[in-house]
Amino acid sequence: MSHRISIWFSMVLTLLLAYPAHAGRDNEDDGKRRGGHGKHMVLNLVGTATAYDQTVPDIDGDGKDEPAKCFDVNLVDADTTKVIGVSTDCFAQVTPKDLGLAMVTTTFFNFPSGTFIVRLNTSGQLLLHPTMTPSGVTMTHMSGAASKQNTIIGGTGRFARETGTARLSGLLNMEKFSMDKGGSVTFDCLFVIDLD
């Protein structure tokens, strides 16, 4: 009998010691995911938006802001699928290349706790197969970019002095858009952000 009590006591003690540590880690991870407060974020830009003319911070080093076409779309936590803010994605220095486009994208990630800005050299490629997202949206282009260098060019609030890297893998419907006339673009773009 005493042997069984000893085993039972050991099991209970192990559970009591393990559970708070595990729960603490879960709560910490959840807190980091909410509102973009973590060091590693997977963020989804989702929605259809109409282009508007805006300037973005200097690209070519001449000290002058650059003209761009910008779009405001929902910013979604890819893990929870909840809208956690608004993102502004801006296309500048767009150059046609074969079946696609080369451009400099400047993306503003706006959270209640602050904003950070990611700058990437982005490629947009015409999709060669009919492509529809799981939610039933037809897409015409894919976009991609990555860098191991710092891609965060500015920030406010909680992100005021942040640096880090970003990777973009996206799908776009650009049937109703051109750089000269504007129009609308549908976005479903994933950004993987790692803050230093």
Disulfide bonds with the S-S distance in Angstrom:
Cys70-Cys90 2.10
